[in-house]
Amino acid sequence: MANTDRPNGLIPVGSYASSPHNGQVQRFFIPASDSTNTFVGDAVKSAGGADADGVATVAQAAATNPILGVIVGIEPLPFTSNTSDNLRNVYRAASTATYVLVNVDPMTEYEIQDDSVGGDLAAVNVGQNADIVVGTGNTTTGKSAMELDASSATTTATLQLKITGLVQRPDNAIGTNARWSVKINNHQLGSHTGTAGV
């Protein structure tokens, strides 16, 4: 059976630490000056600076950027009489000052779909590193469209993600649009810029 093509960014599923995954989530700010739609499952990077209360600023990460963490929630916007659906803030709209919840734990295990551009990832790619591809998120569901860049998989130490295995589920198989377990390799809270793949 073919894999379903359903990118939804990076999904936290576990931990590579000795303790269970408990989601080291922190609150960050995306200012109105940021003109990029941002979604749950998007990798983000530190953007420098903070809001008036000292909440640090982040921005959507692009391919090759060191990653601070992954958005796991979007705070609702304050209610105004001019907004029809304030509490249903499923994604962060471009040019809107918004707070987001980000999993910053460097030991988190994530699931992500590969884009299969330039060929499918294979068993030999497990242990290698790869970058992300951003894509256009879904403004209805609020889900990210980030995927694993299959064509970037190699041993280079500074690539963003480390491929640790195929997600073990009956509906997932090596081939087009497979889902992989990964760890952030080039993490802004890590003590280095990544480790070489094998």
Number of C-alpha atoms within 10 A of each C-alpha: 7 12 15 13 13 14 22 23 29 31 21 21 13 17 18 12 12 7 8 10 16 11 17 14 17 16 18 22 20 26 18 13 10 16 13 15 19 30 30 27 29 28 31 23 20 19 15 9 12 16 14 7 6 10 15 18 20 25 22 23 23 19 18 15 20 26 26 26 30 29 28 21 21 22 16 17 17 9 11 9 7 7 10 9 12 14 12 12 16 20 24 24 18 16 14 16 15 21 22 24 19 25 22 22 22 21 19 24 21 23 24 27 27 26 23 17 14 10 11 17 25 15 10 8 21 20 18 23 32 29 26 26 20 19 14 13 22 18 16 8 12 22 22 26 22 27 26 33 23 24 16 18 21 19 17 16 20 22 27 26 29 31 23 17 17 21 19 11 8 7 12 18 18 16 16 20 25 25 29 24 23 29 22 30 27 26 24 19 14 16 8 12 17 21 17 16 21 14
